[in-house]
């Protein structure tokens, strides 16, 4: 029905349009139950940087991207364009047009390097920020990492009205299809996200009351009911908001947790070790004083109701009325022998357990679905973290670093791959760096965010004569204005003016200065698009090489290539090798076997048989066929869409 509504807007005869609208309104009153949402006119993406030729689908830069024209001829600097809905042909200057990709059309992505930060020259670990529409970025990530991602965290737009863009338009709060547009928008992305997850991988999705119920049903459908793990509840602000007209303050958000399969697990609660010390220099290490009293009813648990006797003084300590001990008689007897009972200084005191830190760290407790406020922080903590870098408001409602760190810490692997394709202000990478610094992990983070400007900024820039794609417009987008600057500043330990950051990071194990920054490296790319024919002819190897580096794990500093294809590339520092000239296979094989660091090999050949034969000679390596597997992946991806 949404498509019908959108098509009605294109009917020029006002009387006919009104009559059709009346009939449509009558038919659309049919009630529906459950998760039923409309299909919409497919999303379109502007492809800045791509040349315009006859047959290209284009849109006006200053118009609506969904208003698509087809170029039928080009005369100098002017294109003659056909508009299918109106069957009209019009001439438009090329400088006013941008090529567009409609949903389901094959795209052939590349990554254009924009910037990098290297603050750990001895580390081969590199994080990545990709500036892109996240749907096309997810298509690329599926080519690179299908079935290999350990954790996805996303904080999508909450659909509050004007906070997300569908087909180049901010969706209004009054749009009667805003829920179905949001669900269509999310469904396309979550379907690919599921393909990225490893069998033990999990996805965590922040959401509030507006779309929680709809999103839960959508995720049940995409990930299947048995893959639902939990709904976590986060108290996102410290004080209730008394301004609420109903005197009910909404102080919470949710985090939906799903697995690729039902076979996933959390590490468990973080252990609070702040109370552990060693005042008596016990050789067993730091300890804390723990209450031995329990909550056992004497009738139901008589074995936990007994007297504890201090063997040195003979003083007897009976259980409290209606409250037994937390441990059995046999366990306490053993603890007395091991000098693990702290005896009170008076007969009216109570014996306590000497709990050693080494034992605590080996234990696991369940991860509570109600998040500990002190452990995960509030939205204000996220705002303070950004303000310390930008010295002013840069982003609305950023997540707390401690919240994301706590969630990612639940992944058992300390070398896991984390993806956030609604990266926003960049909290996820910040949290990954903090967690790595805390426990020595080698987690790698890939962030994806578009470079949209706010509605207010867009109006201001349009009023000044600028349009999307202009440098003045792009530099105020979220990726370039917030996400990447935050990444650089947090790694360097500096604010935007180059001053040392103030304050400390407080973790469960230690505290360290924000000005220390992080021993981390990161690359910043903009997603671009290639011509299929030029790729298949090997004319864009330079543009493809960053993808190969990412596919091999983004190990070491990104390699660069000249415009021309090399005969071969042997890159042990990046864990990969590429053979372009098949006639040099013997020499290539000899060189590859000299470097045990190489794990992935790419063969450039049009022959499936040649690819199989060459792969058979390099057993133990992951092998891929260029450029066929690259092209086929995105052709098939478009068909699936």
N, C-alpha and C positions, 0 to 999 in steps of 0.2 A: 504493500500500500504506500510505503514511503516513496517508491519509485513513481507511482501514479501521481502522488502529490507534487513531486518535483517536476514531473512532465506537465502537469496542469499549469504550472507557472509560465510555461513556454507558449501557451495558447494565446494568440494575439487578440482574438475576438472576445471582448470583455463579456458580452452577453452569453456566449457559448461557454466561456470559462466559468462564469457564475453558475450556470445550469449544471455543468459537469461537477462542479464543486459541491453543489447541493446533493446530487445523487451519490457522490462519493462519501459525503458526511453521513448520509443515511445508512449506507452499506458498512461503513467502518465502525458502527456502534455495536457490532457483534462482540460478545464477551468471550474472553479467552482465559484459560487457566494454565499456570505454570510458566516456564521460561519460553515465551514466544516473542521473538523480536523480528523486526523487518529487515529485509535486505535493502541496501541503498545504492544509489549511483556510485560505482566504484571509485575508490580514492585515486587521486592523481598526484604525481610528484614532479615538480619542476626539475629539469636536468641541466642546471647551469654548467657552462663549460663545454657542452656538446654542440657541434655544428648543426646547422639547419640545412636540410636538403629536400628535394622533391620527395613527397611521401611522408615527411615527418609530421607527427602530431605535435601541435604547438598550442600555446595559450598566450594571451597578452600579459606582460609582466605587471601592468597596472590594473588588470582585470581579475576575473575569477579563474583560478587554475582549472576548475571543472568545466569551463567554457572552452571546449577543445575544437581546434580547427585542423584541417589537413592541408598541407602545402601542395598545391597542384602545379605551380611554376614559380620560378624566381627570375626577376629581371633586375640585374644590378643589386641595388640595396633594398628592393621591394619584393615581398612575397605575395603571390595571389593565393588566397586561402579559402577553402570551402568549409562552411559550417553546416554539418549534417542535419541538426534539429530544424533549422530554418530553411535549409536548401539554398542558402545565399552564398555568393562568392564576393569577397572583398579584398582590397589591396591594403597590406599593412607593412610598414617599414620593418626590416629585419631586426633592427636594434630594439624594437618594442616587443619582440617575441622571445619566448623561451620554449625549448622542446619539453615535452611532458611524457611521462610513462604512466599509462593507465593500469589499474590493478589487473594482474594476470598477464600483462605483457612481459616477455623476457627482457631482463636487464642484465648487463654484463659489468659488474662493479669493479672498481679499482680503488686504491687508497692513495690519496695525494698527501704527502708529508707536509705538515704545517709548522710543527715546532717539536722540540724534545727537551727533556731535562735529565741530566745524568749526574746524580749525587752519590752514586755507588759504583765507581769505575771498575772495581774488582768483582762486582756482581754480574752474573749473566741473566738476572731476572729483570724483565721489562714489563711494565703495565702499559695499557693502551686506552686512549680516548678517541672515539670515532664520532665525528660530527656528521650526523645523517638523520634522515627520516628513519625511525627505528624499524619499520617494516622491511625496507630494503637492506638495512644493516643486518637484520635477523636472517634474511635470505643468504647474505654473505657468510654470517657466522655458522649457518647450517652447513655450508660447503666446507668451512674450516674445521668445525668442532662437533659435528653430529655425534651424539652419544658420549661426549667426553667432558661435559660440564658438570661440576660437582655441586654448585650452588648458584641459583639465580635469585637475586633480591630486586624487587621493583616497587617503586612508589608512584603508581600511575596517577593521572589527573582524577580527582574525585567527582567530576561532573557536577560541580556546584553552580555552573553557569558562567561561561566565558573563560573557563580554565583549560579547555582542550580544543584543538583544531581538527575539524573534519572537512576534507576537501577545501582547504585554504580559508575556511571560515571558523571563527570562534563560535562554538555552539551556545546559543542563548539559553538562559534559564527558562524562558517561555517557549522554547522550541518543543512542539508536541511530540517530536521524535527523538528528543535528546537522549532518552534511556536506550532506545534501540540503536541509535547511532553510536553511543558509547559501547554497547555490547558488541556491535559489529566490529568496531575499532579494536576492542580487546580480543575478540575471538580470533581474528586473523593473526595477531601477534602471539597469543598463547599457544595456538596450534604448532607454530614453529618452535616456540620455547620448549614445549614438551619434547620435540625431537632432539633438542640440544642436550637434554639431561642424560647423565649416565644412569645405569640401572639403580645405583644407590643415591642418585642426585635428588636434591630437593629444590623447590621454588617457594619463596616467601613473598607474599603480596600484601602491601599495606593498603588499607581502605577504611572508609568511615561508614556511618549508617546509611548514607544516601544510596550507595550501590552494593552494600555488603550482601544482601539477600540474593540479588541478581547475579553477582559475581560468584557466590558460593555455588549456585546451581550451574552456572556456566563451567566452572572448574570441575564440578562433579562429572559433567558430561565429557570434558576434554581429557581429564586425568583419570577418570573412573572413580567410583565411590570408594573402593578399597584402597585407593592411593591418598585419600584424605588423611592427614595426620593430626591436625589440631587447628583451633582458632586461638591465637594468642591475643591477650587484651593488654593494651599499653595505655597507662594513664599519662596523657600527653601534656598536661599542665598541672602546676602545683596547687593553684588556688581556684576555687569555684568561681565562675563568672556570674555575679549577682545581677548582671544586666539582662539576663534571659527573661523574657516577658512572662514565661510560665514558672519562673523560679526553679527550673531544672537546668543545671549546668552540664553540658555535654563535654566531659573531660577525658574521653577515651577515644582510641582508634583500635582497629583490629589488624592482625597480621594472619592471613590465611596461609597454611602450610600444607603443601602437597608433595608427594614423591613421584618419580617416574614410574616406580613400582611400589608395592607395599613393603619392600625390603629396604627400609631406611631406618636410621637411628640417630638420635641426638647424643652428644657427649654427656649431658647432664648439667646440673647447676654449677656455676662458677663457685669456687670455694673462697670464703672470706678468711684470709690469713692475717688480717690486721691485728687480731688479738693474740697471736702466737709470739712467744718470746722464750728466753731461757735464763731466767733470773738465778737459778741454782746451778748453771753450767752442767745440766744433765747431759751425759755423753750421747744420749739418744736424740738430742737435738731440741728445737723449739717445741713448746707445748702450751696448751691453754687449759684453764680450769672449767670443767663441764659438770653441770648438775647431774647427779645420779638418780634424782627422783623421777618417777614415771607417772603414768595416768591409769594404772591398772586397778580395776575393781577387785576387792578382796574375795568376793564370791566367785567371780568368773576366772580370775587369775591368782589363785592362792599361792602358786609357786614364786610369785614376785613379792610376796608379803612375808618377810622374815627379818630377824635382827642382824645387823652388821656389828661385829665386835673388833675393836682396835686391839691387836695382839700385844702391843707394847704397853697400853694403859689399862686394858680390860674394860674400858668404857663401852657401853652398848648403845647402839643407835637404832631404835625401832623405826619402821616405816611410818610416814605421816598417815593419819586416819583417812580412809577412802582414797589413798594414793600410795601405791607401792613403789618399789625400785624399778629402774628402767632395764636392769640386767638381772639374770638369774643368780641364785646362790653360788653355783659352780663357777660362773664367770667372775663374780666379785672375789671369790676365794683365790682364783688364779691371779687376778689383778693385785691383790694384797701381796702375794708372793713375789710378783714382778715389780713391786714398789710403784704401782700406778694409781694408788689411792692417796688423795690429799686429805689428811685428818684435820679437823677443826681444832682451834686452840682452846675451846671450851666445850663442856658437855652438852651445851644447848645448841651448838652448831650442827652442821650436817656434813658428812663426808662427800667429797667430790672426786670426779675422775680427772686424772692427768692425761689429757688427750694430745697425742704427739702429732706434729704436722706431717711427718712422713706417712703416718697411717691415713690421715685425712686426704692427702693427695692421691692415694691409691683407691679411695672410695668414690662411688658415683651415687648421686641422688637424682631423682626425677626432675626434669626441667618443667617448672610450673607454667601453666598456661596463663596465669596472671603474673605479668612481669614485675619484678622488684623495682620500684621507683628509684631507690638509691643506686641500684646497679646500672640502670639503663638511661636515666636522665629524662628530661622533658624537652619539648619543642624550644623552650627558652635557651636550653643548653646549645642546641643547634644554631640558634640565632647569635648567641654570644661568640661561638666559634667563628662564624662568618664575619661578625663585626670586628673581631680582633684582626682580621686580615684586610677587610675593605674599609674599616672605619666609617661604617654607615650601612643602611639597608641595601642589600644586594639581591636578596631572594626571599620570597614569602614562604614561611613555614618549613624551613629545612629540618631534616631529621637529626636527632641527637647522634653524635659519633659513638657514644657508649651503647646506644640501642643497637646500631648496626654491628658494632664489634661483638656484642654479646650474642647476636644471632649467628654470625659467621663462625664464632668460636665453637658453636655446636657441631660443626662439620668435623668428623673424626680426623680427616687428612689435614696435615699442616702444610701440604704443598698443593692444596686444592685450587681449581680454576673457578673464579667468581665472576659472574656477569650481571651487570645492571643496565638494562636498555631503556630505563627512564631516569637517567643519571642526575638530571636537575643540577643542583649546586655541587655535586661531586662528593657527597658524604661517604659513599661506599668505598671509593678508593682510599680516602682519608682513614676510614676505619680499618681497612685491610693493612695499610702501612703501620697503624698503631698496634694492631694485633701481632703483626710480624715482629715489630720491635719488642713487644712484651714477651713473646715466647720463642723467638728465634725461628719462626715459620718462614716458608717460602711460597706463600699464597700469591697468586697472580690475579689481577683484576682487569677486566675489560669493561669500560663504560661507553654507553652510547647515549647521545643526546642530540636533539636538533638544535638549530641556531635561531629559533623563533625569538622575536621581540614581543614585549607585552603589547596588549591592545592599545594602551595609552601611548606607548612609544611609537607604535606603527602609525597612529593618527598624526603624531607630531612629525615624524619623518616624511609621511605622505604630504603633509602641509608644506614642507620645505622642498618638495619636488623630488624626493628620493624614492626609490622602489627596491623591492627585494633583489639581491644580487649586487647592488651598489656597495662599494667599500664602506660608505658612511652608514649604511643599513646593517651590513653584516657584523661590523665591529661592536654593535650594541646587542647582538643576539646572546642567548644564555651560554652557549658553548664558549664563545670568545670573551665575553664580558665577565662570566662568573666561573664556569666549570674549570677551564684550563688555568686561569690565574690562581684559583684556589689550590689546584693541584701543585703548581709550581711553588707557590708561597709556603704551603704546608710542608713540602719536601725540603725546601731551603731553610725553613724556620724563620721566615721573614714576612712582614706585611707588604702591602702594595707599594709602599714608599721605601722599602729596603731596610726598615728598622726591625730589630729582633722581636719576635713574637713574645708577648708577656704571658706569664702563667705557666702551669704545669699540667701534664697529662697524668691523671690519677688512675692507676690500674690496680688489680687485685694483688699484684706481686711487687710493684715498685712505682715510684713517681719520678718523672724526668721532665726537664724543661722543654717547652714548645719550641724555644729558640734553637734547640739542638737539631730540629728537623728530623728527617728520616734518611737512612741509607737506602735509597730507592731510585729507580729510573723509570721514565715514562715517555711514550711517543704520542703525539697528537696528529691525527689524520682527518682529512675531509673525504667523505665518500664521493667518488666520482663515477662516471660511466664510460665504457669503452665501446668502440665500434666492433661488432662481431667479426666482420670480414678482416679488419686489420689485426685482430687478435689471432685468428686462425692462420694468417699469413706470417705470424711471428714478428709483426712490426711494433708490438707494444710490450715487449719483454720487460723493459724498464718499469712500466706501470704495474706489471703482474708480480714483480719480485717481492714487494712488501707483503703480498698475500701468501707467498710461499714461506716467507719468514714467519708469519703468524701461524700458518698451518703446521709448521715444524715446532711450534711452542714459544715463539718470540724469544728465542735464546740468544743472548749476546746482542751487541749493537747491530742495528738493522743494516744489512748490506745494501750497497748501491750499485747500479750498472749503467753503462753507457747506453746511448740510444740503440746501437746495433746489437743484435743477438750475439753472445759469445759462443764459442764452440762448446764450452762446458764451464761450470762453476763448481769448485770444490771449497766448501765453506764449513770446516770443522768447528769453528767458533760459533756457528749458528746451527750446527747439528743437521745440515742438509747438503745435498749436492744436486746439480742439474746437468743432464746431458742433452745438448741441443743437436750436435752433429752425430748421427748414428754410426758413421764410419769410424769414429774415435772411441768406440765402446771398449775395446781392449785396454787402451791407455787409461780411460776413465775408471774402469773397474780396478785397475792396479792402484790408482791414486786413492780411490775411495777406501780400499782395504787397509791403507796406511793410517787411517784416522778412525779410531774406535768411537769418537764423539758423534760421528754421522749416524743418524737413525732413520732419516727420510730421504728418498731419492725420487726425483722427477725426471721422466723421460719425455722428450719432445718428439713425437712421431704420430703420423696419421694411421699407421698400420697397427691394428689390434694384435695381429700375429707377432709383429716385431716387439711390441710392448711385452707380450707374454714371455717371449724368448729372453729378452733382456732382464725382465724381472726374475726369471728362473735362475739367472746367474748371480743374483744378489740376495740369496735367502737370508732371512733375519732382519731385513729392512722393510719399512713401509714404502711401497712404490705407488706412484701416480702417473697417469698419462696426460701430458699436455699436448695441445690445449683442449683436447677432446673432452676430458672429464670436467674441465672448467665450463666449457660451453654447454655440454649436455646437462650439467647440474642446473643451470639457470633457465634453460629451455624447459626442462621438466618441471622445475619449480614454478614457472609461469603457468604451465598447464595445470598443475595441481591447484593453484590459486583459482 
